[in-house]
Amino acid sequence: MSCDSDCKACKDKCAFEKLQANDKSKINKVIGVVSAKGGVGKSYVTTLLANALAKKGYKVGILDADLTGPSIPASYGLHGMIYSEDGVNIEPAEAANGVKVVSMNLLMEHETDPLVWRGPMLMGVLRQFYQNVNWGELDYLLVDMPPGTSDIQLSIYQLYPLNGLVIVTSSQELVDMIVQKAFKMAGLMHIKVYGLVENMAYFICDECQKKHYIFGAPKAEALAEKFGVKDYAALALKPENTRYIDLGQADILIENELDGIVKALE
């Protein structure tokens, strides 16, 4: 039996029926933020999208599905362990701008400890992060996906009730080739792509104020056109943003270049 992730149209009962949030959660839209390759700034873009939506008055949560390489909590200055009042359901942490966060790092006694688990255990956690978290009322739940197009990504696509994706890439030729795998996987799973973000597309010189395309010519427009995606954005490489993230102050970061994609999500 094959699966195209369209559970509503499927008559078969299987292990990949879409997960349901608990009775303390009401989630309007679930958006995956994905990249086929690590190191392109996917988590950074996730925080920017969350901040932009929160600034517009929406209630936003981030589910950090990158279990073995979580970075969302530290970006928002969230440390220590989240808790459960009833021993079953988890209370999410909350950033200064009201964005709710659940991440593996918030369940570890020491956040620098590695998570050395096999796939089935990781999938158990990802089920809990959706089903057993008291998200409350959310307009948007952003899922910061682990990089790649392997079994864990496939399982998330099949289990989470995703409304669509935002794909993150950078300008290198190698990344350009790999990100096409993410587009094609989304197509195979019949999941809409709302937008494409080309991160670290250029650097603005302090002296001359010119754009320097340090990783090669921008490719977002051509990629978006190739895969029929209307909304795309190219983000500058900004050292000052890195400093804010290192200080745990990601909540103050807003990039207007993402306005088109944010509007597409509405």
Residue pairs with C-beta under 8 A, 6 or more apart in sequence:
1 12
1 14
3 10
3 14
3 16
3 158
4 188
4 189
4 190
5 16
5 157
5 158
5 189
5 190
5 191
6 190
7 16
7 17
7 18
16 155
16 158
16 159
18 159
18 160
18 161
19 127
19 130
19 131
19 159
19 160
19 161
20 131
21 27
21 130
21 131
21 133
21 135
22 89
22 131
22 132
22 133
22 134
24 89
24 134
24 135
24 136
25 133
25 134
25 135
25 136
25 137
25 138
26 135
26 136
26 137
26 138
27 61
27 135
27 138
27 141
28 138
28 139
28 140
29 139
29 140
29 141
29 163
29 265
30 140
30 141
30 143
30 160
30 161
30 162
30 163
31 49
31 140
31 141
31 142
31 143
31 162
31 163
31 164
31 165
31 166
31 194
31 265
32 142
32 143
32 145
32 156
32 157
32 160
32 162
32 164
32 165
32 166
32 191
33 42
33 45
33 46
33 49
33 142
33 143
33 144
33 145
33 165
33 166
33 168
34 42
34 145
34 147
34 153
34 165
34 166
34 167
34 168
34 182
34 186
35 42
35 145
35 147
35 167
35 168
35 169
35 179
35 182
36 147
36 148
36 149
36 178
36 179
36 180
36 181
36 182
36 185
37 147
37 148
37 174
37 175
37 178
37 179
38 69
38 147
38 148
39 147
39 170
40 147
40 168
40 169
40 170
40 175
40 199
40 200
41 168
41 170
41 199
41 200
41 235
42 144
42 145
42 147
42 168
43 64
43 66
43 71
43 72
43 75
43 144
44 75
44 199
44 241
44 245
44 250
45 166
45 168
45 197
45 199
45 235
45 258
46 62
46 72
46 142
46 144
47 62
47 72
47 75
47 76
47 245
47 250
47 251
47 253
48 235
48 253
48 254
48 255
48 258
49 142
49 166
49 258
49 261
49 262
49 265
50 60
50 62
50 99
50 140
50 142
51 97
51 99
51 250
51 251
51 252
51 253
51 254
52 254
52 255
52 258
52 259
52 262
53 60
53 139
53 140
53 262
53 265
54 60
54 97
54 98
54 99
55 97
55 254
56 262
58 139
58 140
59 98
59 136
59 137
59 138
59 139
59 140
60 98
60 99
60 100
60 138
60 139
60 140
60 141
60 142
61 92
61 99
61 100
61 101
61 102
61 135
61 138
61 140
61 141
61 142
62 72
62 99
62 100
62 101
62 102
62 103
62 141
62 142
62 143
62 144
63 102
63 129
63 130
63 133
63 141
63 142
63 143
63 144
64 70
64 71
64 72
64 73
64 101
64 102
64 103
64 104
64 105
64 144
65 126
65 129
65 143
65 144
65 145
65 146
65 156
66 144
66 145
66 146
66 147
67 104
67 115
67 117
67 122
67 125
67 126
67 146
68 104
68 114
68 115
68 117
68 122
68 146
69 146
70 103
70 104
70 105
72 101
72 103
72 144
73 79
73 93
73 101
73 103
73 105
73 106
73 111
74 105
74 111
74 245
74 248
75 245
75 248
75 250
76 93
76 95
76 96
76 99
76 101
76 248
76 250
76 251
77 95
77 96
77 247
77 248
77 249
77 250
77 251
78 93
78 95
78 101
78 103
78 106
78 248
79 111
80 106
81 106
81 107
81 108
81 109
82 90
82 91
82 92
82 93
82 102
82 106
82 107
83 90
83 91
84 90
84 91
85 91
88 132
89 132
89 133
89 134
90 102
90 107
90 128
90 129
90 132
90 133
90 134
91 133
91 134
92 100
92 101
92 102
92 133
92 134
92 135
93 100
93 101
93 102
93 103
93 106
94 100
94 101
95 101
95 250
95 251
96 249
96 251
97 251
97 252
99 251
100 135
100 136
100 138
102 129
102 133
104 115
104 125
105 111
108 115
115 122
119 151
119 152
122 152
123 152
123 155
126 152
126 155
126 156
126 159
127 159
130 159
130 160
135 141
140 265
143 156
143 160
143 162
145 153
145 156
146 152
146 153
149 181
149 182
149 185
153 185
154 185
154 189
156 162
157 185
157 189
157 191
158 189
162 191
163 192
164 191
164 192
164 193
164 194
164 265
165 186
165 191
165 192
165 193
165 194
166 193
166 194
166 195
166 196
166 197
166 261
166 265
167 179
167 182
167 183
167 186
167 193
167 195
167 196
167 197
168 196
168 197
168 199
169 175
169 176
169 179
169 196
169 197
169 198
169 199
169 219
169 220
169 223
170 198
170 199
170 200
170 201
170 215
171 198
171 200
171 201
171 213
171 215
171 216
171 217
171 218
171 219
172 215
172 216
173 216
176 219
176 223
179 223
180 223
180 227
183 193
183 223
183 227
186 192
186 193
187 227
193 227
193 229
194 229
194 231
194 261
194 264
194 265
195 229
195 230
195 231
195 232
195 233
195 260
195 261
195 264
195 265
196 220
196 223
196 224
196 227
196 229
196 231
196 232
196 233
197 220
197 232
197 233
197 234
197 235
197 258
197 261
198 218
198 219
198 220
198 223
198 232
198 233
198 234
198 235
199 235
200 214
200 215
200 235
200 236
200 237
201 213
201 215
201 218
201 220
201 234
201 235
201 236
201 237
202 211
202 212
202 213
202 214
202 218
202 234
202 236
202 237
203 211
203 212
203 214
203 236
203 237
204 210
204 211
204 212
204 236
205 212
211 236
214 237
218 234
220 232
220 233
220 234
221 232
223 229
223 232
224 230
224 231
224 232
230 264
231 260
231 261
231 263
231 264
232 260
232 261
233 255
233 257
233 258
233 260
233 261
234 257
235 255
235 257
235 258
241 253
244 250
244 252
244 253
245 253
